[in-house]
């Protein structure tokens, strides 16, 4: 007689995969808000699909690297950066199986990445950058990209702030809505495209009713190897030599 239990156990044994340790942020979500993990994976899946096939991709604000694993499978090389050094060390240890992924400390408020990359993406990072740090942060992103580089920014919508937890409100010091994110990206990139997100659904619906905002931008107005900086006046958007 066939035994489905024996079949399943034999298949499971053949997988050869041992349980992994997950990072601090992911552990917190699993304990306190497990449904959030579905939103996080959906956000990273969006980035992974858009960046699929690119050679050198960099993430700003990778945290414990949980979502980074999704993008890593789609690109040639993934450079995961953060300013939390202990968390980066944990990620290196926990995600040892990602042979095309490198975890590095880099502060984009201070300088561009030393090597040009094809694309940069940020998931839940921009809202943690103070407004007075934003100009240097964005310029250094652009200076880390090639002339035809791509930048993806995902950030909570300011119009949904009233539904956020107290912990989120404390850390979200620079929230954007549709208009302010559009203005920001148009200052630094020649081409910008904008999307909304509710839970796992990406769409172009009425902006104030979206929980999350996405910008997909290409062709930075300043880029790796080019001298100069953008005017501080967003209405000018020209390069000052």
C-alpha positions in Angstrom: 0.0 0.0 0.0 1.3 3.5 -0.8 2.1 5.7 2.2 1.9 9.5 1.6 3.6 10.2 4.9 6.6 8.2 4.0 6.8 9.8 0.6 6.7 13.3 2.0 9.3 12.6 4.7 11.6 11.1 2.1 11.3 14.2 -0.1 11.9 16.5 2.9 15.1 14.6 3.8 16.4 14.9 0.3 16.2 18.7 0.3 19.4 18.8 2.4 18.6 22.4 3.7 19.2 23.1 7.3 17.1 25.8 9.2 18.5 29.3 9.0 18.7 32.1 11.6 16.8 35.2 10.6 17.8 38.7 11.4 16.6 41.1 14.1 14.1 43.1 12.1 12.6 40.0 10.5 12.4 38.3 13.9 10.6 41.2 15.4 8.0 41.2 12.6 7.5 37.4 12.9 6.7 37.8 16.6 4.8 41.1 16.6 3.4 41.6 13.1 3.9 38.5 10.9 1.5 39.8 8.2 4.0 42.6 7.5 6.5 40.0 6.1 4.1 39.5 3.2 4.3 43.2 2.4 8.1 43.3 2.7 8.5 40.3 0.4 6.1 41.9 -2.1 8.1 45.1 -2.1 11.4 43.3 -2.7 9.8 41.1 -5.4 8.8 44.4 -7.2 12.4 45.5 -7.2 13.7 42.1 -8.2 11.5 41.9 -11.3 12.4 45.4 -12.4 16.1 44.9 -11.9 16.2 41.3 -13.2 19.3 40.7 -15.5 21.2 43.8 -14.3 24.9 43.2 -13.7 25.8 45.4 -10.7 23.0 46.4 -8.3 23.3 48.2 -4.9 20.8 48.4 -2.1 20.8 51.3 0.4 19.5 50.4 3.9 19.4 46.6 3.6 18.8 46.0 7.3 19.1 42.4 8.2 19.0 41.4 4.5 15.8 39.4 4.6 14.4 41.0 1.5 17.7 41.3 -0.2 17.7 37.6 -0.8 14.8 38.0 -3.3 16.8 40.6 -5.4 20.0 38.6 -5.2 18.5 35.7 -7.2 17.7 38.1 -10.1 21.0 40.1 -10.6 24.6 39.4 -11.3 26.1 41.1 -8.2 24.2 42.7 -5.3 26.0 45.1 -2.9 24.0 45.5 0.3 24.8 48.7 2.3 23.7 50.0 5.6 24.9 52.3 8.4 24.2 49.7 11.1 27.5 47.8 11.3 26.5 45.1 13.9 23.5 44.2 11.7 25.7 44.0 8.6 28.0 41.6 10.4 25.0 39.4 11.4 23.7 39.5 7.8 27.0 38.3 6.5 26.9 35.3 8.9 23.2 34.5 8.4 23.1 34.8 4.6 26.3 33.0 3.9 24.6 31.1 1.1 24.3 34.2 -1.2 27.5 33.9 -3.2 26.8 36.9 -5.3 26.0 39.3 -2.5 28.3 41.5 -0.4 27.4 43.4 2.7 29.3 46.7 3.2 29.1 49.7 5.4 28.5 52.9 3.4 26.9 56.2 4.4 25.4 57.9 1.4 24.9 61.1 3.4 28.6 61.5 3.3 29.9 60.2 -0.1 29.0 58.3 -3.2 29.8 54.6 -3.5 33.4 54.4 -4.8 32.5 52.3 -7.9 29.7 52.9 -10.4 26.7 50.6 -10.4 23.9 49.9 -12.9 21.1 50.4 -10.4 20.4 51.4 -6.8 17.2 50.6 -4.8 15.9 51.7 -1.5 13.1 50.0 0.4 11.8 51.8 3.5 14.9 54.0 3.8 14.2 57.5 2.5 11.7 58.2 5.3 14.5 57.8 7.8 16.8 60.5 6.2 16.3 64.0 7.7 15.2 66.7 5.2 18.5 68.6 5.7 20.5 65.5 4.8 18.4 64.7 1.7 20.2 66.8 -0.9 23.6 65.3 -0.2 22.0 61.8 0.1 20.4 62.1 -3.3 23.4 63.6 -5.0 25.6 60.8 -3.7 23.1 58.2 -5.0 23.3 59.8 -8.5 27.1 60.0 -8.4 27.1 56.3 -7.7 25.2 55.5 -10.9 26.2 55.4 -14.6 24.8 57.9 -17.1 21.9 55.5 -17.9 21.5 54.3 -14.3 18.3 53.3 -12.6 17.1 54.2 -9.1 14.0 52.6 -7.4 12.7 54.3 -4.2 10.0 52.7 -2.1 8.6 54.6 0.9 5.4 54.9 3.0 2.9 57.5 1.8 2.6 60.5 4.0 -1.2 60.5 3.6 -1.3 57.1 5.4 0.8 58.3 8.4 -2.2 58.4 10.7 -2.5 54.6 10.5 1.2 54.0 11.4 2.4 52.6 14.7 4.0 54.9 17.3 7.4 53.3 16.6 7.1 54.0 12.9 6.1 57.6 13.5 9.1 58.1 15.6 11.5 56.9 12.9 9.7 58.3 9.9 11.2 61.8 9.8 10.9 62.5 6.1 7.7 61.0 4.7 6.7 61.8 1.1 3.4 61.9 -0.7 2.9 61.5 -4.4 3.7 65.2 -5.2 6.7 65.6 -3.0 8.3 62.3 -4.1 7.7 63.2 -7.7 9.3 66.6 -7.2 12.3 65.1 -5.5 13.0 62.5 -8.1 12.4 64.9 -11.0 15.1 67.1 -9.5 17.7 64.4 -9.8 16.6 62.2 -12.8 15.6 62.9 -16.4 12.9 60.2 -16.3 10.6 59.3 -13.4 7.7 56.9 -13.1 5.4 56.6 -10.1 3.3 53.8 -8.7 1.2 53.2 -5.6 1.0 50.1 -3.4 -1.6 48.7 -1.1 -0.5 45.5 0.7 0.9 43.4 -2.1 -0.8 45.2 -5.0 1.1 47.6 -7.2 -1.1 50.0 -9.1 -1.6 53.6 -10.5 -4.7 54.4 -8.5 -5.6 57.6 -6.7 -2.3 58.6 -4.9 -3.7 59.8 -1.5 -5.4 56.4 -1.0 -2.2 54.4 -1.4 -0.3 53.2 1.6 3.0 53.0 -0.1 4.7 55.0 -2.9 7.2 53.9 -5.5 9.4 55.9 -7.9 11.3 54.3 -10.7 13.8 56.8 -12.1 16.4 56.6 -14.9 19.2 58.7 -16.3 20.5 60.8 -13.4 21.2 64.4 -14.1 24.6 64.0 -12.3 26.3 60.7 -12.5 29.5 58.7 -11.7 32.6 60.4 -13.1 30.9 63.7 -13.8 32.0 66.9 -11.9 29.5 69.4 -10.5 26.3 69.3 -8.4 22.7 70.1 -8.9 21.3 73.6 -8.0 19.7 73.7 -4.6 16.6 75.3 -6.4 14.4 72.4 -7.5 12.9 74.7 -10.2 16.2 75.1 -11.9 17.4 71.5 -12.0 20.7 72.3 -13.8 24.2 71.2 -13.0 26.5 73.8 -11.5 30.1 73.3 -12.6 
